[in-house]
Amino acid sequence: MKVWLVIVGVGAVSLLLRASSLVLLRGRTLPPGLLGSLGLVPAAVLSALVVPELLVHGGDFRPLGPRLVAGAAAGLIAWKTRNVLWTLLGGLGLLFGFGALGWH
């Protein structure tokens, strides 16, 4: 029961935070600099989630590990093809291939 109360509480707080910005900013125009900065937030969040996974494995820092190589290749595939499926297949294919060759 406590778990459900925590889940509902966290959901309610999250909803209130999101709704408050919509209510407080309704009818106002944001400065162009702020709008430009907000446009960069998704890339910053994605980088913060992905980069540590590419550079650290099992608690060890690996600057040239198989994850980084596969991730860089996936990034190149994404840039060239603009296709999510090919990006996933290429990156995961390389990562599993490296694992099959013993490079963990």
CYANA upper distance limits for C-alpha pairs under 8 A (distance plus 0.5 A):
  1 MET  CA      5 LEU  CA      6.96
  2 LYS  CA      6 VAL  CA      6.74
  3 VAL  CA      7 ILE  CA      6.69
  4 TRP  CA      8 VAL  CA      6.56
  5 LEU  CA      9 GLY  CA      6.40
  6 VAL  CA     10 VAL  CA      6.50
  7 ILE  CA     11 GLY  CA      6.62
  8 VAL  CA     12 ALA  CA      6.57
  9 GLY  CA     13 VAL  CA      6.71
 10 VAL  CA     14 SER  CA      6.59
 11 GLY  CA     15 LEU  CA      6.58
 12 ALA  CA     16 LEU  CA      6.60
 13 VAL  CA     17 LEU  CA      6.66
 14 SER  CA     18 ARG  CA      6.79
 15 LEU  CA     19 ALA  CA      6.46
 16 LEU  CA     20 SER  CA      6.33
 17 LEU  CA     21 SER  CA      7.18
 18 ARG  CA     22 LEU  CA      7.20
 19 ALA  CA     23 VAL  CA      6.62
 20 SER  CA     24 LEU  CA      6.37
 21 SER  CA     25 LEU  CA      6.35
 22 LEU  CA     26 ARG  CA      6.39
 25 LEU  CA     29 THR  CA      8.35
 30 LEU  CA     34 LEU  CA      7.05
 30 LEU  CA     35 LEU  CA      7.00
 31 PRO  CA     35 LEU  CA      6.91
 32 PRO  CA     36 GLY  CA      6.61
 33 GLY  CA     37 SER  CA      6.73
 34 LEU  CA     38 LEU  CA      6.62
 35 LEU  CA     39 GLY  CA      6.88
 36 GLY  CA     40 LEU  CA      7.45
 37 SER  CA     41 VAL  CA      7.41
 40 LEU  CA     44 ALA  CA      6.85
 41 VAL  CA     45 VAL  CA      6.61
 42 PRO  CA     46 LEU  CA      6.58
 43 ALA  CA     47 SER  CA      6.57
 44 ALA  CA     48 ALA  CA      6.65
 45 VAL  CA     49 LEU  CA      6.81
 46 LEU  CA     50 VAL  CA      6.54
 47 SER  CA     51 VAL  CA      6.13
 48 ALA  CA     52 PRO  CA      7.58
 49 LEU  CA     53 GLU  CA      7.72
 50 VAL  CA     54 LEU  CA      6.97
 51 VAL  CA     55 LEU  CA      6.82
 52 PRO  CA     56 VAL  CA      6.26
 53 GLU  CA     57 HIS  CA      7.57
 53 GLU  CA     67 ARG  CA      8.14
 54 LEU  CA     65 GLY  CA      8.37
 54 LEU  CA     67 ARG  CA      5.52
 54 LEU  CA     68 LEU  CA      5.21
 54 LEU  CA     71 GLY  CA      7.21
 55 LEU  CA     61 PHE  CA      6.36
 55 LEU  CA     62 ARG  CA      5.82
 55 LEU  CA     63 PRO  CA      6.08
 55 LEU  CA     64 LEU  CA      8.18
 55 LEU  CA     65 GLY  CA      7.66
 55 LEU  CA     67 ARG  CA      7.66
 55 LEU  CA     68 LEU  CA      6.70
 56 VAL  CA     60 ASP  CA      5.94
 56 VAL  CA     61 PHE  CA      5.04
 56 VAL  CA     62 ARG  CA      6.20
 56 VAL  CA     63 PRO  CA      8.44
 57 HIS  CA     61 PHE  CA      7.12
 57 HIS  CA     62 ARG  CA      7.46
 63 PRO  CA     68 LEU  CA      7.84
 64 LEU  CA     68 LEU  CA      6.70
 64 LEU  CA     69 VAL  CA      7.46
 65 GLY  CA     69 VAL  CA      7.03
 65 GLY  CA    104 HIS  CA      8.07
 66 PRO  CA     70 ALA  CA      6.49
 66 PRO  CA     95 LEU  CA      6.95
 66 PRO  CA     98 PHE  CA      7.04
 66 PRO  CA    103 TRP  CA      7.19
 66 PRO  CA    104 HIS  CA      7.01
 67 ARG  CA     71 GLY  CA      6.34
 67 ARG  CA     95 LEU  CA      6.96
 68 LEU  CA     72 ALA  CA      6.45
 69 VAL  CA     73 ALA  CA      6.66
 70 ALA  CA     74 ALA  CA      6.56
 70 ALA  CA     90 GLY  CA      8.46
 70 ALA  CA     91 GLY  CA      5.55
 70 ALA  CA     92 LEU  CA      7.75
 70 ALA  CA     94 LEU  CA      6.10
 70 ALA  CA     95 LEU  CA      6.09
 71 GLY  CA     75 GLY  CA      6.60
 71 GLY  CA     91 GLY  CA      6.55
 72 ALA  CA     76 LEU  CA      6.74
 73 ALA  CA     77 ILE  CA      6.64
 73 ALA  CA     90 GLY  CA      7.91
 73 ALA  CA     91 GLY  CA      6.80
 74 ALA  CA     78 ALA  CA      6.53
 74 ALA  CA     87 THR  CA      5.66
 74 ALA  CA     88 LEU  CA      7.48
 74 ALA  CA     90 GLY  CA      6.52
 74 ALA  CA     91 GLY  CA      5.08
 75 GLY  CA     79 TRP  CA      6.61
 75 GLY  CA     87 THR  CA      7.81
 76 LEU  CA     80 LYS  CA      6.63
 77 ILE  CA     81 THR  CA      6.32
 77 ILE  CA     82 ARG  CA      8.04
 77 ILE  CA     86 TRP  CA      7.59
 77 ILE  CA     87 THR  CA      5.97
 77 ILE  CA     90 GLY  CA      7.75
 78 ALA  CA     82 ARG  CA      5.38
 78 ALA  CA     83 ASN  CA      6.54
 78 ALA  CA     84 VAL  CA      7.30
 78 ALA  CA     86 TRP  CA      8.01
 78 ALA  CA     87 THR  CA      5.75
 81 THR  CA     86 TRP  CA      8.03
 81 THR  CA     87 THR  CA      8.48
 83 ASN  CA     87 THR  CA      6.73
 84 VAL  CA     88 LEU  CA      6.65
 85 LEU  CA     89 LEU  CA      6.59
 86 TRP  CA     90 GLY  CA      6.34
 87 THR  CA     91 GLY  CA      6.53
 88 LEU  CA     92 LEU  CA      6.32
 88 LEU  CA     93 GLY  CA      8.45
 89 LEU  CA     93 GLY  CA      6.05
 90 GLY  CA     94 LEU  CA      6.62
 91 GLY  CA     95 LEU  CA      6.70
 92 LEU  CA     96 PHE  CA      6.49
 93 GLY  CA     97 GLY  CA      6.39
 94 LEU  CA     98 PHE  CA      6.53
 95 LEU  CA     99 GLY  CA      6.81
 96 PHE  CA    100 ALA  CA      6.66
 97 GLY  CA    101 LEU  CA      6.80
 98 PHE  CA    102 GLY  CA      6.85
 98 PHE  CA    103 TRP  CA      5.64
 98 PHE  CA    104 HIS  CA      7.41
 99 GLY  CA    103 TRP  CA      5.71
 99 GLY  CA    104 HIS  CA      5.94
